């Protein structure tokens, strides 16, 4: 039972580390290859969860 918990915990931590590393590698690749365009975070702007009239990003775009 305890080995299952330890193995599962190790796998979860490993997946999180790999996720962060892949993000770092993709940002690094985009920095060294600007011909492919800028790196875009998955939720870099508005997440789409808020209505357009209350979204800070949309309000900033309307002002300027």
mmJSON file of the N, C-alpha and C atoms, coordinates in Angstrom:
{"data_MODEL":{"atom_site":{
"group_PDB":["ATOM","ATOM","ATOM","ATOM","ATOM","ATOM","ATOM","ATOM","ATOM","ATOM","ATOM","ATOM","ATOM","ATOM","ATOM","ATOM","ATOM","ATOM","ATOM","ATOM","ATOM","ATOM","ATOM","ATOM","ATOM","ATOM","ATOM","ATOM","ATOM","ATOM","ATOM","ATOM","ATOM","ATOM","ATOM","ATOM","ATOM","ATOM","ATOM","ATOM","ATOM","ATOM","ATOM","ATOM","ATOM","ATOM","ATOM","ATOM","ATOM","ATOM","ATOM","ATOM","ATOM","ATOM","ATOM","ATOM","ATOM","ATOM","ATOM","ATOM","ATOM","ATOM","ATOM","ATOM","ATOM","ATOM","ATOM","ATOM","ATOM","ATOM","ATOM","ATOM","ATOM","ATOM","ATOM","ATOM","ATOM","ATOM","ATOM","ATOM","ATOM","ATOM","ATOM","ATOM","ATOM","ATOM","ATOM","ATOM","ATOM","ATOM","ATOM","ATOM","ATOM","ATOM","ATOM","ATOM","ATOM","ATOM","ATOM","ATOM","ATOM","ATOM","ATOM","ATOM","ATOM","ATOM","ATOM","ATOM","ATOM","ATOM","ATOM","ATOM","ATOM","ATOM","ATOM","ATOM","ATOM","ATOM","ATOM","ATOM","ATOM","ATOM","ATOM","ATOM","ATOM","ATOM","ATOM","ATOM","ATOM","ATOM","ATOM","ATOM","ATOM","ATOM","ATOM","ATOM","ATOM","ATOM","ATOM","ATOM","ATOM","ATOM","ATOM","ATOM","ATOM","ATOM","ATOM","ATOM","ATOM","ATOM","ATOM","ATOM","ATOM","ATOM","ATOM","ATOM","ATOM","ATOM","ATOM","ATOM","ATOM","ATOM","ATOM","ATOM","ATOM","ATOM","ATOM","ATOM","ATOM","ATOM","ATOM","ATOM","ATOM","ATOM","ATOM","ATOM","ATOM","ATOM","ATOM","ATOM","ATOM","ATOM","ATOM","ATOM","ATOM","ATOM","ATOM","ATOM","ATOM","ATOM","ATOM","ATOM"],
"id":[1,2,3,4,5,6,7,8,9,10,11,12,13,14,15,16,17,18,19,20,21,22,23,24,25,26,27,28,29,30,31,32,33,34,35,36,37,38,39,40,41,42,43,44,45,46,47,48,49,50,51,52,53,54,55,56,57,58,59,60,61,62,63,64,65,66,67,68,69,70,71,72,73,74,75,76,77,78,79,80,81,82,83,84,85,86,87,88,89,90,91,92,93,94,95,96,97,98,99,100,101,102,103,104,105,106,107,108,109,110,111,112,113,114,115,116,117,118,119,120,121,122,123,124,125,126,127,128,129,130,131,132,133,134,135,136,137,138,139,140,141,142,143,144,145,146,147,148,149,150,151,152,153,154,155,156,157,158,159,160,161,162,163,164,165,166,167,168,169,170,171,172,173,174,175,176,177,178,179,180,181,182,183,184,185,186,187,188,189,190,191,192],
"type_symbol":["N","C","C","N","C","C","N","C","C","N","C","C","N","C","C","N","C","C","N","C","C","N","C","C","N","C","C","N","C","C","N","C","C","N","C","C","N","C","C","N","C","C","N","C","C","N","C","C","N","C","C","N","C","C","N","C","C","N","C","C","N","C","C","N","C","C","N","C","C","N","C","C","N","C","C","N","C","C","N","C","C","N","C","C","N","C","C","N","C","C","N","C","C","N","C","C","N","C","C","N","C","C","N","C","C","N","C","C","N","C","C","N","C","C","N","C","C","N","C","C","N","C","C","N","C","C","N","C","C","N","C","C","N","C","C","N","C","C","N","C","C","N","C","C","N","C","C","N","C","C","N","C","C","N","C","C","N","C","C","N","C","C","N","C","C","N","C","C","N","C","C","N","C","C","N","C","C","N","C","C","N","C","C","N","C","C","N","C","C","N","C","C"],
"label_atom_id":["N","CA","C","N","CA","C","N","CA","C","N","CA","C","N","CA","C","N","CA","C","N","CA","C","N","CA","C","N","CA","C","N","CA","C","N","CA","C","N","CA","C","N","CA","C","N","CA","C","N","CA","C","N","CA","C","N","CA","C","N","CA","C","N","CA","C","N","CA","C","N","CA","C","N","CA","C","N","CA","C","N","CA","C","N","CA","C","N","CA","C","N","CA","C","N","CA","C","N","CA","C","N","CA","C","N","CA","C","N","CA","C","N","CA","C","N","CA","C","N","CA","C","N","CA","C","N","CA","C","N","CA","C","N","CA","C","N","CA","C","N","CA","C","N","CA","C","N","CA","C","N","CA","C","N","CA","C","N","CA","C","N","CA","C","N","CA","C","N","CA","C","N","CA","C","N","CA","C","N","CA","C","N","CA","C","N","CA","C","N","CA","C","N","CA","C","N","CA","C","N","CA","C","N","CA","C","N","CA","C","N","CA","C","N","CA","C","N","CA","C","N","CA","C"],
"label_alt_id":[null,null,null,null,null,null,null,null,null,null,null,null,null,null,null,null,null,null,null,null,null,null,null,null,null,null,null,null,null,null,null,null,null,null,null,null,null,null,null,null,null,null,null,null,null,null,null,null,null,null,null,null,null,null,null,null,null,null,null,null,null,null,null,null,null,null,null,null,null,null,null,null,null,null,null,null,null,null,null,null,null,null,null,null,null,null,null,null,null,null,null,null,null,null,null,null,null,null,null,null,null,null,null,null,null,null,null,null,null,null,null,null,null,null,null,null,null,null,null,null,null,null,null,null,null,null,null,null,null,null,null,null,null,null,null,null,null,null,null,null,null,null,null,null,null,null,null,null,null,null,null,null,null,null,null,null,null,null,null,null,null,null,null,null,null,null,null,null,null,null,null,null,null,null,null,null,null,null,null,null,null,null,null,null,null,null,null,null,null,null,null,null],
"label_comp_id":["UNK","UNK","UNK","UNK","UNK","UNK","UNK","UNK","UNK","UNK","UNK","UNK","UNK","UNK","UNK","UNK","UNK","UNK","UNK","UNK","UNK","UNK","UNK","UNK","UNK","UNK","UNK","UNK","UNK","UNK","UNK","UNK","UNK","UNK","UNK","UNK","UNK","UNK","UNK","UNK","UNK","UNK","UNK","UNK","UNK","UNK","UNK","UNK","UNK","UNK","UNK","UNK","UNK","UNK","UNK","UNK","UNK","UNK","UNK","UNK","UNK","UNK","UNK","UNK","UNK","UNK","UNK","UNK","UNK","UNK","UNK","UNK","UNK","UNK","UNK","UNK","UNK","UNK","UNK","UNK","UNK","UNK","UNK","UNK","UNK","UNK","UNK","UNK","UNK","UNK","UNK","UNK","UNK","UNK","UNK","UNK","UNK","UNK","UNK","UNK","UNK","UNK","UNK","UNK","UNK","UNK","UNK","UNK","UNK","UNK","UNK","UNK","UNK","UNK","UNK","UNK","UNK","UNK","UNK","UNK","UNK","UNK","UNK","UNK","UNK","UNK","UNK","UNK","UNK","UNK","UNK","UNK","UNK","UNK","UNK","UNK","UNK","UNK","UNK","UNK","UNK","UNK","UNK","UNK","UNK","UNK","UNK","UNK","UNK","UNK","UNK","UNK","UNK","UNK","UNK","UNK","UNK","UNK","UNK","UNK","UNK","UNK","UNK","UNK","UNK","UNK","UNK","UNK","UNK","UNK","UNK","UNK","UNK","UNK","UNK","UNK","UNK","UNK","UNK","UNK","UNK","UNK","UNK","UNK","UNK","UNK","UNK","UNK","UNK","UNK","UNK","UNK"],
"label_asym_id":["A","A","A","A","A","A","A","A","A","A","A","A","A","A","A","A","A","A","A","A","A","A","A","A","A","A","A","A","A","A","A","A","A","A","A","A","A","A","A","A","A","A","A","A","A","A","A","A","A","A","A","A","A","A","A","A","A","A","A","A","A","A","A","A","A","A","A","A","A","A","A","A","A","A","A","A","A","A","A","A","A","A","A","A","A","A","A","A","A","A","A","A","A","A","A","A","A","A","A","A","A","A","A","A","A","A","A","A","A","A","A","A","A","A","A","A","A","A","A","A","A","A","A","A","A","A","A","A","A","A","A","A","A","A","A","A","A","A","A","A","A","A","A","A","A","A","A","A","A","A","A","A","A","A","A","A","A","A","A","A","A","A","A","A","A","A","A","A","A","A","A","A","A","A","A","A","A","A","A","A","A","A","A","A","A","A","A","A","A","A","A","A"],
"label_entity_id":["1","1","1","1","1","1","1","1","1","1","1","1","1","1","1","1","1","1","1","1","1","1","1","1","1","1","1","1","1","1","1","1","1","1","1","1","1","1","1","1","1","1","1","1","1","1","1","1","1","1","1","1","1","1","1","1","1","1","1","1","1","1","1","1","1","1","1","1","1","1","1","1","1","1","1","1","1","1","1","1","1","1","1","1","1","1","1","1","1","1","1","1","1","1","1","1","1","1","1","1","1","1","1","1","1","1","1","1","1","1","1","1","1","1","1","1","1","1","1","1","1","1","1","1","1","1","1","1","1","1","1","1","1","1","1","1","1","1","1","1","1","1","1","1","1","1","1","1","1","1","1","1","1","1","1","1","1","1","1","1","1","1","1","1","1","1","1","1","1","1","1","1","1","1","1","1","1","1","1","1","1","1","1","1","1","1","1","1","1","1","1","1"],
"label_seq_id":[1,1,1,2,2,2,3,3,3,4,4,4,5,5,5,6,6,6,7,7,7,8,8,8,9,9,9,10,10,10,11,11,11,12,12,12,13,13,13,14,14,14,15,15,15,16,16,16,17,17,17,18,18,18,19,19,19,20,20,20,21,21,21,22,22,22,23,23,23,24,24,24,25,25,25,26,26,26,27,27,27,28,28,28,29,29,29,30,30,30,31,31,31,32,32,32,33,33,33,34,34,34,35,35,35,36,36,36,37,37,37,38,38,38,39,39,39,40,40,40,41,41,41,42,42,42,43,43,43,44,44,44,45,45,45,46,46,46,47,47,47,48,48,48,49,49,49,50,50,50,51,51,51,52,52,52,53,53,53,54,54,54,55,55,55,56,56,56,57,57,57,58,58,58,59,59,59,60,60,60,61,61,61,62,62,62,63,63,63,64,64,64],
"pdbx_PDB_ins_code":[null,null,null,null,null,null,null,null,null,null,null,null,null,null,null,null,null,null,null,null,null,null,null,null,null,null,null,null,null,null,null,null,null,null,null,null,null,null,null,null,null,null,null,null,null,null,null,null,null,null,null,null,null,null,null,null,null,null,null,null,null,null,null,null,null,null,null,null,null,null,null,null,null,null,null,null,null,null,null,null,null,null,null,null,null,null,null,null,null,null,null,null,null,null,null,null,null,null,null,null,null,null,null,null,null,null,null,null,null,null,null,null,null,null,null,null,null,null,null,null,null,null,null,null,null,null,null,null,null,null,null,null,null,null,null,null,null,null,null,null,null,null,null,null,null,null,null,null,null,null,null,null,null,null,null,null,null,null,null,null,null,null,null,null,null,null,null,null,null,null,null,null,null,null,null,null,null,null,null,null,null,null,null,null,null,null,null,null,null,null,null,null],
"Cartn_x":[0.823,0.0,0.872,1.856,2.712,3.552,3.938,4.714,3.871,2.595,1.706,1.6,1.481,1.402,2.701,3.829,5.117,5.336,5.002,5.157,4.246,3.011,2.071,2.54,3.027,3.541,4.737,5.617,6.775,6.345,5.364,4.885,4.258,3.488,2.864,3.923,4.921,5.995,6.771,7.025,7.738,6.963,5.671,4.844,4.888,4.817,4.887,6.238,7.308,8.642,8.786,8.299,8.367,7.531,6.371,5.51,6.233,6.882,7.614,8.803,9.5,10.672,10.278,9.174,8.708,8.345,7.726,7.42,8.686,9.693,10.97,11.629,11.597,12.2,11.471,10.161,9.426,9.676,9.771,10.107,11.514,12.44,13.816,13.875,13.128,13.104,12.537,11.455,10.851,11.804,12.581,13.532,14.637,15.079,16.171,15.699,14.392,13.844,12.688,12.992,11.917,11.148,11.682,10.989,9.668,9.478,8.23,7.208,7.533,6.609,6.868,6.196,6.422,5.801,6.36,5.812,4.524,3.478,2.199,1.859,1.679,1.241,-0.177,-0.515,-1.841,-2.934,-2.762,-3.712,-2.992,-2.309,-1.514,-2.323,-3.523,-4.367,-5.613,-6.704,-7.99,-8.218,-8.669,-8.849,-10.16,-11.037,-12.314,-13.373,-13.037,-13.989,-14.832,-14.445,-15.189,-15.935,-17.044,-17.747,-16.873,-17.085,-16.235,-16.286,-17.435,-17.548,-16.823,-16.536,-15.813,-14.356,-13.925,-12.556,-11.611,-10.577,-9.611,-8.907,-8.605,-7.912,-8.762,-10.054,-10.927,-11.121,-11.171,-11.308,-10.068,-8.887,-7.646,-7.574,-8.059,-8.041,-8.975,-10.108,-11.062,-10.527,-9.752,-9.205,-8.07,-7.267,-6.058,-5.918],
"Cartn_y":[-1.188,0.0,1.258,1.307,2.486,2.65,1.539,1.639,2.231,1.905,2.479,3.996,4.444,5.879,6.571,5.977,6.582,6.616,5.549,5.508,6.536,6.613,7.581,9.008,9.285,10.623,10.965,10.016,10.233,10.52,9.793,9.996,11.378,11.812,13.135,14.229,14.123,15.115,15.087,13.908,13.778,14.437,14.23,14.851,16.371,16.897,18.348,18.914,18.225,18.679,18.658,17.615,17.527,18.639,18.937,20.01,21.361,21.66,22.914,22.942,21.829,21.76,21.957,21.357,21.533,22.993,23.649,25.072,25.902,25.594,26.298,26.06,24.821,24.507,25.217,25.295,25.956,27.46,28.079,29.5,29.749,28.884,29.003,28.842,27.884,27.676,28.91,29.472,30.659,31.853,31.942,33.039,32.933,31.733,31.533,31.405,31.288,31.169,32.154,33.449,34.455,34.37,33.666,33.564,32.799,32.052,31.314,32.116,33.344,34.191,34.1,34.959,34.991,33.778,33.451,32.36,32.847,32.066,32.448,31.496,32.059,31.257,30.778,29.672,29.118,30.074,30.661,31.641,32.963,33.414,34.617,35.886,35.884,37.067,36.74,37.105,36.803,35.3,34.74,33.288,32.863,33.814,33.471,33.125,33.192,32.83,34.02,35.214,36.391,36.995,37.682,38.367,39.473,39.765,40.734,42.108,42.518,43.862,44.006,42.895,42.991,42.58,42.125,41.659,42.853,42.835,43.934,44.075,42.978,43.027,43.735,43.415,44.05,45.534,45.901,47.314,48.084,47.491,48.153,48.317,47.328,47.417,48.494,48.68,49.704,51.11,51.273,52.588,53.005,52.049,52.439,51.707],
"Cartn_z":[0.0,0.0,0.0,0.87,0.954,-0.315,-0.92,-2.157,-3.282,-3.308,-4.32,-4.144,-2.92,-2.644,-3.04,-2.717,-3.065,-4.575,-5.24,-6.7,-7.356,-6.897,-7.459,-7.212,-6.017,-5.708,-6.592,-6.787,-7.65,-9.088,-9.576,-10.948,-11.093,-10.108,-10.177,-10.193,-9.333,-9.305,-10.618,-11.145,-12.409,-13.554,-13.596,-14.646,-14.522,-13.324,-13.137,-13.557,-13.231,-13.625,-15.15,-15.774,-17.242,-17.872,-17.311,-17.824,-17.781,-16.672,-16.545,-17.503,-17.624,-18.51,-19.972,-20.385,-21.769,-22.023,-21.052,-21.197,-21.35,-20.539,-20.655,-22.011,-22.459,-23.766,-24.902,-24.838,-25.916,-25.903,-24.71,-24.644,-25.179,-24.844,-25.317,-26.838,-27.359,-28.807,-29.511,-28.978,-29.587,-29.524,-28.462,-28.338,-29.378,-29.684,-30.631,-32.084,-32.295,-33.652,-33.829,-33.917,-34.026,-35.346,-36.32,-37.609,-37.504,-36.423,-36.221,-35.434,-35.073,-34.334,-32.838,-32.083,-30.637,-29.943,-28.805,-27.989,-27.346,-27.457,-26.88,-25.738,-24.563,-23.427,-23.708,-23.144,-23.384,-22.912,-21.759,-21.246,-21.033,-22.052,-21.922,-21.811,-22.32,-22.245,-21.468,-22.039,-21.404,-21.477,-20.384,-20.348,-20.985,-21.269,-21.864,-20.842,-19.557,-18.521,-18.067,-18.459,-18.015,-19.201,-18.93,-20.023,-20.607,-21.857,-22.551,-21.896,-21.39,-20.818,-19.483,-18.791,-17.519,-17.637,-18.8,-18.991,-19.078,-18.259,-18.233,-19.576,-20.231,-21.514,-22.558,-22.625,-23.604,-23.295,-22.018,-21.654,-22.067,-21.901,-22.299,-23.819,-24.57,-26.033,-26.533,-25.864,-26.284,-26.012,-24.926,-24.575,-25.499,-25.904,-26.637,-27.853],
"occupancy":[1.0,1.0,1.0,1.0,1.0,1.0,1.0,1.0,1.0,1.0,1.0,1.0,1.0,1.0,1.0,1.0,1.0,1.0,1.0,1.0,1.0,1.0,1.0,1.0,1.0,1.0,1.0,1.0,1.0,1.0,1.0,1.0,1.0,1.0,1.0,1.0,1.0,1.0,1.0,1.0,1.0,1.0,1.0,1.0,1.0,1.0,1.0,1.0,1.0,1.0,1.0,1.0,1.0,1.0,1.0,1.0,1.0,1.0,1.0,1.0,1.0,1.0,1.0,1.0,1.0,1.0,1.0,1.0,1.0,1.0,1.0,1.0,1.0,1.0,1.0,1.0,1.0,1.0,1.0,1.0,1.0,1.0,1.0,1.0,1.0,1.0,1.0,1.0,1.0,1.0,1.0,1.0,1.0,1.0,1.0,1.0,1.0,1.0,1.0,1.0,1.0,1.0,1.0,1.0,1.0,1.0,1.0,1.0,1.0,1.0,1.0,1.0,1.0,1.0,1.0,1.0,1.0,1.0,1.0,1.0,1.0,1.0,1.0,1.0,1.0,1.0,1.0,1.0,1.0,1.0,1.0,1.0,1.0,1.0,1.0,1.0,1.0,1.0,1.0,1.0,1.0,1.0,1.0,1.0,1.0,1.0,1.0,1.0,1.0,1.0,1.0,1.0,1.0,1.0,1.0,1.0,1.0,1.0,1.0,1.0,1.0,1.0,1.0,1.0,1.0,1.0,1.0,1.0,1.0,1.0,1.0,1.0,1.0,1.0,1.0,1.0,1.0,1.0,1.0,1.0,1.0,1.0,1.0,1.0,1.0,1.0,1.0,1.0,1.0,1.0,1.0,1.0],
"B_iso_or_equiv":[0.0,0.0,0.0,0.0,0.0,0.0,0.0,0.0,0.0,0.0,0.0,0.0,0.0,0.0,0.0,0.0,0.0,0.0,0.0,0.0,0.0,0.0,0.0,0.0,0.0,0.0,0.0,0.0,0.0,0.0,0.0,0.0,0.0,0.0,0.0,0.0,0.0,0.0,0.0,0.0,0.0,0.0,0.0,0.0,0.0,0.0,0.0,0.0,0.0,0.0,0.0,0.0,0.0,0.0,0.0,0.0,0.0,0.0,0.0,0.0,0.0,0.0,0.0,0.0,0.0,0.0,0.0,0.0,0.0,0.0,0.0,0.0,0.0,0.0,0.0,0.0,0.0,0.0,0.0,0.0,0.0,0.0,0.0,0.0,0.0,0.0,0.0,0.0,0.0,0.0,0.0,0.0,0.0,0.0,0.0,0.0,0.0,0.0,0.0,0.0,0.0,0.0,0.0,0.0,0.0,0.0,0.0,0.0,0.0,0.0,0.0,0.0,0.0,0.0,0.0,0.0,0.0,0.0,0.0,0.0,0.0,0.0,0.0,0.0,0.0,0.0,0.0,0.0,0.0,0.0,0.0,0.0,0.0,0.0,0.0,0.0,0.0,0.0,0.0,0.0,0.0,0.0,0.0,0.0,0.0,0.0,0.0,0.0,0.0,0.0,0.0,0.0,0.0,0.0,0.0,0.0,0.0,0.0,0.0,0.0,0.0,0.0,0.0,0.0,0.0,0.0,0.0,0.0,0.0,0.0,0.0,0.0,0.0,0.0,0.0,0.0,0.0,0.0,0.0,0.0,0.0,0.0,0.0,0.0,0.0,0.0,0.0,0.0,0.0,0.0,0.0,0.0],
"pdbx_formal_charge":[null,null,null,null,null,null,null,null,null,null,null,null,null,null,null,null,null,null,null,null,null,null,null,null,null,null,null,null,null,null,null,null,null,null,null,null,null,null,null,null,null,null,null,null,null,null,null,null,null,null,null,null,null,null,null,null,null,null,null,null,null,null,null,null,null,null,null,null,null,null,null,null,null,null,null,null,null,null,null,null,null,null,null,null,null,null,null,null,null,null,null,null,null,null,null,null,null,null,null,null,null,null,null,null,null,null,null,null,null,null,null,null,null,null,null,null,null,null,null,null,null,null,null,null,null,null,null,null,null,null,null,null,null,null,null,null,null,null,null,null,null,null,null,null,null,null,null,null,null,null,null,null,null,null,null,null,null,null,null,null,null,null,null,null,null,null,null,null,null,null,null,null,null,null,null,null,null,null,null,null,null,null,null,null,null,null,null,null,null,null,null,null],
"auth_seq_id":[1,1,1,2,2,2,3,3,3,4,4,4,5,5,5,6,6,6,7,7,7,8,8,8,9,9,9,10,10,10,11,11,11,12,12,12,13,13,13,14,14,14,15,15,15,16,16,16,17,17,17,18,18,18,19,19,19,20,20,20,21,21,21,22,22,22,23,23,23,24,24,24,25,25,25,26,26,26,27,27,27,28,28,28,29,29,29,30,30,30,31,31,31,32,32,32,33,33,33,34,34,34,35,35,35,36,36,36,37,37,37,38,38,38,39,39,39,40,40,40,41,41,41,42,42,42,43,43,43,44,44,44,45,45,45,46,46,46,47,47,47,48,48,48,49,49,49,50,50,50,51,51,51,52,52,52,53,53,53,54,54,54,55,55,55,56,56,56,57,57,57,58,58,58,59,59,59,60,60,60,61,61,61,62,62,62,63,63,63,64,64,64],
"auth_comp_id":["UNK","UNK","UNK","UNK","UNK","UNK","UNK","UNK","UNK","UNK","UNK","UNK","UNK","UNK","UNK","UNK","UNK","UNK","UNK","UNK","UNK","UNK","UNK","UNK","UNK","UNK","UNK","UNK","UNK","UNK","UNK","UNK","UNK","UNK","UNK","UNK","UNK","UNK","UNK","UNK","UNK","UNK","UNK","UNK","UNK","UNK","UNK","UNK","UNK","UNK","UNK","UNK","UNK","UNK","UNK","UNK","UNK","UNK","UNK","UNK","UNK","UNK","UNK","UNK","UNK","UNK","UNK","UNK","UNK","UNK","UNK","UNK","UNK","UNK","UNK","UNK","UNK","UNK","UNK","UNK","UNK","UNK","UNK","UNK","UNK","UNK","UNK","UNK","UNK","UNK","UNK","UNK","UNK","UNK","UNK","UNK","UNK","UNK","UNK","UNK","UNK","UNK","UNK","UNK","UNK","UNK","UNK","UNK","UNK","UNK","UNK","UNK","UNK","UNK","UNK","UNK","UNK","UNK","UNK","UNK","UNK","UNK","UNK","UNK","UNK","UNK","UNK","UNK","UNK","UNK","UNK","UNK","UNK","UNK","UNK","UNK","UNK","UNK","UNK","UNK","UNK","UNK","UNK","UNK","UNK","UNK","UNK","UNK","UNK","UNK","UNK","UNK","UNK","UNK","UNK","UNK","UNK","UNK","UNK","UNK","UNK","UNK","UNK","UNK","UNK","UNK","UNK","UNK","UNK","UNK","UNK","UNK","UNK","UNK","UNK","UNK","UNK","UNK","UNK","UNK","UNK","UNK","UNK","UNK","UNK","UNK","UNK","UNK","UNK","UNK","UNK","UNK"],
"auth_asym_id":["A","A","A","A","A","A","A","A","A","A","A","A","A","A","A","A","A","A","A","A","A","A","A","A","A","A","A","A","A","A","A","A","A","A","A","A","A","A","A","A","A","A","A","A","A","A","A","A","A","A","A","A","A","A","A","A","A","A","A","A","A","A","A","A","A","A","A","A","A","A","A","A","A","A","A","A","A","A","A","A","A","A","A","A","A","A","A","A","A","A","A","A","A","A","A","A","A","A","A","A","A","A","A","A","A","A","A","A","A","A","A","A","A","A","A","A","A","A","A","A","A","A","A","A","A","A","A","A","A","A","A","A","A","A","A","A","A","A","A","A","A","A","A","A","A","A","A","A","A","A","A","A","A","A","A","A","A","A","A","A","A","A","A","A","A","A","A","A","A","A","A","A","A","A","A","A","A","A","A","A","A","A","A","A","A","A","A","A","A","A","A","A"],
"auth_atom_id":["N","CA","C","N","CA","C","N","CA","C","N","CA","C","N","CA","C","N","CA","C","N","CA","C","N","CA","C","N","CA","C","N","CA","C","N","CA","C","N","CA","C","N","CA","C","N","CA","C","N","CA","C","N","CA","C","N","CA","C","N","CA","C","N","CA","C","N","CA","C","N","CA","C","N","CA","C","N","CA","C","N","CA","C","N","CA","C","N","CA","C","N","CA","C","N","CA","C","N","CA","C","N","CA","C","N","CA","C","N","CA","C","N","CA","C","N","CA","C","N","CA","C","N","CA","C","N","CA","C","N","CA","C","N","CA","C","N","CA","C","N","CA","C","N","CA","C","N","CA","C","N","CA","C","N","CA","C","N","CA","C","N","CA","C","N","CA","C","N","CA","C","N","CA","C","N","CA","C","N","CA","C","N","CA","C","N","CA","C","N","CA","C","N","CA","C","N","CA","C","N","CA","C","N","CA","C","N","CA","C","N","CA","C","N","CA","C","N","CA","C","N","CA","C"],
"pdbx_PDB_model_num":[1,1,1,1,1,1,1,1,1,1,1,1,1,1,1,1,1,1,1,1,1,1,1,1,1,1,1,1,1,1,1,1,1,1,1,1,1,1,1,1,1,1,1,1,1,1,1,1,1,1,1,1,1,1,1,1,1,1,1,1,1,1,1,1,1,1,1,1,1,1,1,1,1,1,1,1,1,1,1,1,1,1,1,1,1,1,1,1,1,1,1,1,1,1,1,1,1,1,1,1,1,1,1,1,1,1,1,1,1,1,1,1,1,1,1,1,1,1,1,1,1,1,1,1,1,1,1,1,1,1,1,1,1,1,1,1,1,1,1,1,1,1,1,1,1,1,1,1,1,1,1,1,1,1,1,1,1,1,1,1,1,1,1,1,1,1,1,1,1,1,1,1,1,1,1,1,1,1,1,1,1,1,1,1,1,1,1,1,1,1,1,1]
}}}
